Every structure is written in C-alpha cells, then in structure tokens.
Amino acid sequence: MNVFADFLNSGIRLTTPILFAALASLISARVGVLNLAIESKVLGGAFVGILVGAATGNPFIGVIAAALTGAVIGAIMAGAHRIGVDLVVLAIGLNILVLQLTVFVMRSYLDGVGTFKPDVAKFPPVEVPFATEVPFLDHLLAHLNWMVYVAFLLVAVVAVWFRTRSGRHLLAVGEAPTAAASAGLKVGRTQLWALVAAGAVAGLGGAFLSIGDLGLFTRNMSADRGWIGITAALLALNKPGLLIPAAAVFGLASAASIRLQQFDVPANLTQFIPQGAAFVALVLVGVHATSRGRFIDLWNRSTRIRLRRPPRPPAAAGTGPDGPPPSATSERTTTAPASTP
C-alpha cells in the first residue's frame, strides 16, 4: 500500500510542472492564440528563478522572478501578435534562444555547462493536519510543498473565472474576435493580458523545477515539459475540468518510467514512456474531429502556414446547406390550413 502511495506521490510532483504549462497553454488557446513558446517560458523561469533565489537568499523572490520572466516572454509574443508577426516561427525562435542563452550564461559566468547547484534553500513540505496519522496519506502527501497545491488550485480558479463576466469576455475574444470587437470588447488588450498571465503561470512551472523540487538547474531542465503541457491542454480539449486528469496521464507516465528503472528495464524503453504517452494523446486529438477543427482554427489565426479544416459531415437526406429544398417549403405553405375570420 505504501509503495502505491509513494508512486502516486511521485506522479503528483511530476505532474505539477506539466500542469502549470498546460494551464498556460489553455489560457492562450481560449483567448485565440496558439502559444508554442511554453517551453521557453518554463526553461527561462527555472533559470532566472534559481539565479535570483541564490543571489537574494530568498526562494520566494526567485519564484516571483521566474513568473516575471515568463510574463515578459508572454508580453513579447503579445506585442508580436499585434503587429502581425508569425507566432509559430516566433515561438520556435524563442525556444531555441532561451535554451542557448541559458547554456551561454552557465558557460561564461557560472563556470559550468551541465549543472548549476547554488546554496539555495528549497521550500519545505506542507504539513497537512492529521495526514501523518493516516497510513496511506502520510506517504501520499509527503514532500509536497506549497507550489504543488498552487498548481491544482489555479486550475480551479481559472475554471471559476471563466464563468465570471471578465472570463466570458476572454472566451468571446477567443471564439469570435471580430464579433467581440463589434460588441465593444478590447480584443488586443484582452489577448495581451491573457498571454502575460499565461507566461507567468508557465514561469511558475519552471520555478517549481529548479527551486521547488530539486534546488538546482541543469542544461535543458524543462526537458520538453512545455510541449507536453501543450499536448495535455489539447487532450483536455482546452477545458479546465479535464486539465488535471490530462496532465496526470503524463505525470504518472514519467513516474512509471522512473520506477521501472529499478527492475532492470532498459533505459531507452523507460525514457520513451512519457513521449509515447504524448504521441498517443496527439493521435487521440487528431482522431477527434471537433478538437482537430478547433486546433486548425487556432493554428490558422496564429500563422500564415495554413492547414485544411476536416471535411464537414454530409447533410441529411432531403436537406441542403441552406436548409430544406424550396419545393418542401412551398408544399408546407400551400397545405397550411387557412385561418377563419
């Protein structure tokens, strides 16, 4: 029983950065922007967060710096979107730039390329009342700091926010920006603040990796968690209610790959498990016609590289794209009983 609880505990910790990244992707998608730069925000937040935390001696300030780093990258994407820059090309460039910039800084100023481990205190685990007295919960909730609970709480906050007036305005901008602008909504301003908020959330995911969990930074520490977060948001159909289960699929897959290494399973096979789960998720998204159509619309809004929408299902017999044939309409009109005076 404790072995299963330890496995779930590892899965929760591995789900946390993916959940931050998935939430950032969801916010961007619901405002009508395809945000493929989540990886750069996670990696940049992890690097800047641990640098600031080590320089100030306060990990909380490091977390704030990580969120601001992601927010700045989000603001860059929002500004580029306003002037018509191709967001897919820009996102690829940002991902490469942040990766190489962290390597350059580590090599030039931190006397290393592989690992940077400063003397910075990690966040202590949150002590849940009465949990230590329950045999299963004491292992399940062990080593979980406040950032883990914040990740899951943010999903609930976003779900409730989407039901408020400002949240519905954001959804309207994402669904029909032209109609929203005609109704008086500030489309550009809404997208700007949504991308900044999404960047800050992704930066928190990077801060959890470096400060909240390991207390160090390694080259390419994000390890494709930004991309996996985008996949989790697609698997959840960009709905907050499905986001936690979708992210947990990849977190538990990563935990399983780590556990299998204890049973002499080849490392190449165990390392493929998270990527294999992401591949299966993308296949499921591709099979689902509705989600595929929404993704294509989101893609076409964010880049000049056009994709074809899936073909519409054939119309029912006796109807056309503009409604029933004229003969049926005239027949119903002529056979209608006349009103009596």
C-alpha positions as CSV (number, residue, x, y, z in Angstrom):
1,M,0.0,0.0,0.0
2,N,2.8,2.4,0.8
3,V,4.5,1.5,-2.4
4,F,1.4,2.6,-4.4
5,A,1.2,5.8,-2.3
6,D,4.8,6.6,-3.0
7,F,4.2,6.1,-6.7
8,L,1.2,8.5,-6.6
9,N,3.3,11.0,-4.7
10,S,6.0,10.9,-7.3
11,G,3.3,11.2,-10.0
12,I,1.9,14.3,-8.3
13,R,5.2,16.0,-8.2
14,L,6.0,15.2,-11.8
15,T,2.5,16.4,-12.8
16,T,3.0,19.8,-11.2
17,P,5.2,21.5,-13.8
18,I,3.2,19.9,-16.6
19,L,0.0,21.2,-15.1
20,F,1.5,24.8,-14.9
21,A,2.5,24.5,-18.6
22,A,-0.9,23.0,-19.6
23,L,-2.7,25.8,-17.9
24,A,-0.6,28.4,-19.7
25,S,-1.4,26.7,-23.0
26,L,-5.1,26.6,-22.1
27,I,-5.4,30.3,-21.3
28,S,-3.6,31.2,-24.5
29,A,-5.8,28.9,-26.6
30,R,-9.0,30.2,-25.1
31,V,-8.1,33.8,-26.0
32,G,-7.5,32.7,-29.6
33,V,-3.7,32.4,-29.7
34,L,-1.6,29.3,-30.4
35,N,1.2,29.6,-27.8
36,L,4.0,27.3,-28.8
37,A,6.6,29.1,-26.7
38,I,5.6,27.5,-23.4
39,E,8.9,25.6,-23.4
40,S,11.0,28.8,-23.4
41,K,8.9,30.2,-20.5
42,V,9.3,27.1,-18.4
43,L,13.0,27.0,-19.0
44,G,13.6,30.7,-18.6
45,G,11.6,30.7,-15.4
46,A,13.6,27.8,-14.0
47,F,16.9,29.5,-14.8
48,V,16.1,33.1,-13.7
49,G,14.3,31.8,-10.6
50,I,17.2,29.9,-9.2
51,L,19.6,32.7,-10.1
52,V,17.6,35.3,-8.3
53,G,16.8,33.0,-5.4
54,A,20.6,32.2,-4.9
55,A,21.5,35.9,-5.2
56,T,18.9,37.1,-2.7
57,G,18.9,34.1,-0.5
58,N,15.1,34.1,-0.6
59,P,13.4,31.4,-2.8
60,F,10.1,33.3,-2.7
61,I,11.8,36.2,-4.6
62,G,13.1,33.6,-7.0
63,V,9.6,32.4,-7.7
64,I,8.4,35.9,-8.4
65,A,11.4,36.5,-10.7
66,A,10.5,33.3,-12.6
67,A,6.9,34.4,-13.0
68,L,8.1,37.8,-14.3
69,T,10.4,36.1,-16.8
70,G,7.5,34.1,-18.2
71,A,5.3,37.2,-18.2
72,V,8.0,39.2,-20.2
73,I,8.2,36.4,-22.8
74,G,4.4,36.4,-23.0
75,A,4.4,40.2,-23.5
76,I,6.9,39.8,-26.3
77,M,4.5,37.3,-28.0
78,A,1.5,39.6,-27.4
79,G,3.3,42.6,-29.0
80,A,4.5,40.5,-31.9
81,H,0.9,39.3,-32.4
82,R,-0.4,42.9,-32.5
83,I,2.0,43.8,-35.4
84,G,1.3,40.6,-37.4
85,V,4.3,38.5,-36.7
86,D,4.0,34.8,-37.4
87,L,3.6,33.3,-33.9
88,V,4.7,29.8,-34.9
89,V,8.0,31.0,-36.3
90,L,8.5,33.4,-33.3
91,A,7.8,30.6,-30.8
92,I,10.4,28.3,-32.3
93,G,12.9,31.1,-32.3
94,L,12.2,31.9,-28.6
95,N,12.5,28.3,-27.6
96,I,15.9,28.0,-29.3
97,L,17.1,31.4,-28.0
98,V,16.3,30.7,-24.3
99,L,17.9,27.3,-24.5
100,Q,21.1,28.6,-26.0
101,L,21.1,31.7,-23.7
102,T,21.0,29.6,-20.6
103,V,23.9,27.5,-21.8
104,F,25.9,30.6,-22.7
105,V,25.3,32.2,-19.3
106,M,26.3,28.9,-17.5
107,R,29.4,28.5,-19.5
108,S,30.5,32.2,-19.3
109,Y,29.6,33.2,-15.8
110,L,28.7,30.1,-13.8
111,D,31.8,28.0,-14.5
112,G,30.0,25.1,-16.0
113,V,27.8,23.8,-18.7
114,G,26.0,20.8,-17.2
115,T,24.7,21.7,-13.7
116,F,24.4,24.8,-11.6
117,K,23.7,24.0,-7.9
118,P,23.8,27.1,-5.7
119,D,23.3,27.2,-1.9
120,V,19.6,28.0,-2.0
121,A,17.0,26.6,0.3
122,K,14.2,24.5,-1.1
123,F,10.6,25.0,0.1
124,P,9.7,22.8,3.0
125,P,6.8,20.4,2.5
126,V,3.4,21.5,3.7
127,E,2.3,19.7,6.8
128,V,-1.4,18.7,6.4
129,P,-3.2,18.3,9.7
130,F,-3.9,14.7,10.7
131,A,-2.4,13.4,7.5
132,T,0.6,12.0,9.3
133,E,-1.7,9.8,11.4
134,V,-3.3,8.1,8.4
135,P,-1.0,5.3,7.0
136,F,-1.8,5.9,3.3
137,L,-1.9,9.7,3.4
138,D,1.4,10.1,5.2
139,H,3.2,8.7,2.1
140,L,0.8,10.3,-0.5
141,L,1.3,13.8,0.8
142,A,4.9,13.6,1.7
143,H,7.4,16.1,0.2
144,L,4.7,18.2,-1.4
145,N,5.4,21.9,-1.0
146,W,3.0,24.8,-1.4
147,M,3.7,25.2,-5.2
148,V,2.1,21.8,-5.8
149,Y,-1.1,22.9,-4.2
150,V,-1.0,26.2,-6.0
151,A,-0.8,24.4,-9.4
152,F,-4.0,22.5,-8.7
153,L,-5.7,25.5,-7.1
154,L,-5.0,27.6,-10.1
155,V,-6.9,25.2,-12.3
156,A,-10.0,25.6,-10.1
157,V,-9.6,29.4,-10.1
158,V,-9.4,29.6,-13.9
159,A,-12.5,27.3,-14.2
160,V,-14.5,29.6,-11.9
161,W,-13.1,32.7,-13.6
162,F,-14.3,31.6,-17.0
163,R,-17.8,31.8,-15.5
164,T,-17.5,35.4,-14.5
165,R,-18.1,38.4,-16.7
166,S,-14.4,39.1,-17.5
167,G,-13.8,35.4,-18.1
168,R,-16.7,35.2,-20.6
169,H,-15.3,38.3,-22.3
170,L,-12.0,36.4,-22.7
171,L,-13.8,33.4,-24.2
172,A,-15.7,35.6,-26.6
173,V,-12.5,37.2,-27.8
174,G,-11.1,33.7,-28.4
175,E,-14.2,32.3,-30.1
176,A,-15.1,35.3,-32.4
177,P,-12.7,38.2,-32.2
178,T,-14.5,40.2,-34.9
179,A,-17.9,39.9,-33.2
180,A,-16.3,40.7,-29.8
181,A,-14.7,43.9,-31.2
182,S,-18.1,44.9,-32.7
183,A,-19.6,44.4,-29.2
184,G,-17.1,46.9,-27.8
185,L,-14.6,44.5,-26.2
186,K,-10.9,45.3,-26.4
187,V,-9.5,42.3,-28.3
188,G,-5.9,43.4,-28.4
189,R,-5.8,44.3,-24.7
190,T,-7.5,41.1,-23.7
191,Q,-5.1,39.0,-25.6
192,L,-2.1,41.0,-24.2
193,W,-3.1,40.4,-20.6
194,A,-4.0,36.7,-21.2
195,L,-0.6,36.0,-22.8
196,V,1.2,37.8,-20.0
197,A,-0.8,35.8,-17.4
198,A,-0.1,32.6,-19.3
199,G,3.6,33.4,-19.4
200,A,3.6,34.0,-15.6
201,V,1.9,30.6,-15.0
202,A,4.5,28.8,-17.2
203,G,7.3,30.6,-15.4
204,L,5.9,29.2,-12.1
205,G,6.3,25.7,-13.6
206,G,9.9,26.4,-14.2
207,A,10.4,27.8,-10.7
208,F,9.0,24.5,-9.3
209,L,11.5,22.5,-11.2
210,S,14.6,24.4,-10.1
211,I,13.6,25.9,-6.7
212,G,10.6,24.0,-5.5
213,D,11.7,20.4,-6.2
214,L,15.4,19.9,-7.0
215,G,17.3,23.0,-5.8
216,L,19.5,23.1,-8.9
217,F,19.5,23.9,-12.6
218,T,20.6,21.6,-15.4
219,R,21.0,22.2,-19.1
220,N,17.6,22.0,-20.8
221,M,16.0,21.4,-17.5
222,S,12.5,21.8,-18.8
223,A,13.0,18.6,-20.9
224,D,10.1,19.2,-23.2
225,R,7.6,19.8,-20.4
226,G,6.3,22.8,-22.2
227,W,5.5,20.8,-25.2
228,I,3.9,18.1,-23.1
229,G,1.9,20.8,-21.4
230,I,0.6,21.9,-24.8
231,T,-0.3,18.2,-25.5
232,A,-2.1,17.9,-22.2
233,A,-4.2,21.0,-22.9
234,L,-5.1,19.6,-26.3
235,L,-6.0,16.3,-24.8
236,A,-8.2,18.1,-22.3
237,L,-9.9,20.0,-25.2
238,N,-8.8,23.2,-23.5
239,K,-11.3,22.7,-20.8
240,P,-10.3,23.3,-17.2
241,G,-12.4,20.5,-15.9
242,L,-10.3,17.9,-17.9
243,L,-6.9,19.5,-17.4
244,I,-5.8,17.8,-14.2
245,P,-6.6,14.3,-15.5
246,A,-4.9,15.0,-18.8
247,A,-1.7,16.4,-17.1
248,A,-1.8,13.5,-14.6
249,V,-1.5,11.0,-17.5
250,F,1.9,12.3,-18.4
251,G,3.0,12.8,-14.8
252,L,2.1,9.2,-13.9
253,A,3.8,8.0,-17.1
254,S,7.0,9.8,-16.0
255,A,6.7,8.3,-12.6
256,A,6.3,4.8,-14.1
257,S,9.4,5.3,-16.2
258,I,11.4,6.1,-13.1
259,R,10.0,3.2,-11.2
260,L,10.7,0.7,-14.0
261,Q,14.4,1.6,-13.9
262,Q,14.6,-0.3,-10.6
263,F,13.6,-3.5,-12.3
264,D,16.5,-3.7,-14.9
265,V,14.2,-2.4,-17.7
266,P,16.3,-0.9,-20.5
267,A,16.7,2.9,-20.0
268,N,15.8,3.5,-23.7
269,L,12.4,1.9,-23.1
270,T,11.7,3.7,-19.8
271,Q,12.6,7.1,-21.3
272,F,10.2,6.5,-24.2
273,I,7.2,6.1,-21.9
274,P,6.4,9.8,-21.4
275,Q,7.0,10.6,-25.1
276,G,4.9,7.6,-26.0
277,A,2.1,8.9,-23.9
278,A,2.3,12.2,-25.6
279,F,2.2,10.6,-29.0
280,V,-0.9,8.6,-28.1
281,A,-2.6,11.7,-26.8
282,L,-1.9,13.6,-30.1
283,V,-3.3,10.7,-32.0
284,L,-6.5,10.8,-29.9
285,V,-6.7,14.6,-30.5
286,G,-6.2,14.0,-34.3
287,V,-9.0,11.4,-34.3
288,H,-11.5,13.6,-32.6
289,A,-12.9,15.7,-35.4
290,T,-14.1,18.6,-33.2
291,S,-10.8,19.1,-31.3
292,R,-9.0,18.8,-34.6
293,G,-11.1,21.5,-36.2
294,R,-10.6,23.8,-33.2
295,F,-6.8,23.3,-33.3
296,I,-6.7,24.1,-37.0
297,D,-8.7,27.3,-36.5
298,L,-6.3,28.3,-33.7
299,W,-3.3,27.4,-35.9
300,N,-4.7,29.5,-38.8
301,R,-5.2,32.5,-36.6
302,S,-1.6,32.4,-35.4
303,T,0.4,31.7,-38.5
304,R,0.4,32.2,-42.3
305,I,1.1,28.5,-42.8
306,R,-2.4,27.3,-43.5
307,L,-3.9,23.9,-42.6
308,R,-7.1,22.4,-44.0
309,R,-10.1,22.0,-41.8
310,P,-11.6,18.5,-41.6
311,P,-14.4,17.9,-44.1
312,R,-17.9,18.5,-42.8
313,P,-20.2,15.6,-42.4
314,P,-22.7,15.2,-45.3
315,A,-26.0,16.9,-45.0
316,A,-29.1,14.8,-44.1
317,A,-31.2,13.5,-46.9
318,G,-33.7,16.0,-48.2
319,T,-31.8,19.0,-46.9
320,G,-29.1,21.2,-48.3
321,P,-26.6,23.5,-46.8
322,D,-29.1,26.4,-46.8
323,G,-32.0,24.4,-45.3
324,P,-34.8,22.3,-46.9
325,P,-35.4,22.5,-50.6
326,P,-37.8,25.2,-51.9
327,S,-40.4,22.6,-53.0
328,A,-40.8,21.3,-49.5
329,T,-41.2,24.8,-48.1
330,S,-43.8,25.8,-50.7
331,E,-45.6,22.5,-50.1
332,R,-45.9,23.2,-46.4
333,T,-47.0,26.7,-47.2
334,T,-49.8,25.7,-49.6
335,T,-51.1,22.9,-47.4
336,A,-51.3,25.0,-44.3
337,P,-55.0,25.5,-43.2
338,A,-56.4,28.9,-43.8
339,S,-57.4,30.9,-40.8
340,T,-61.1,31.6,-40.2
341,P,-62.2,35.1,-39.6
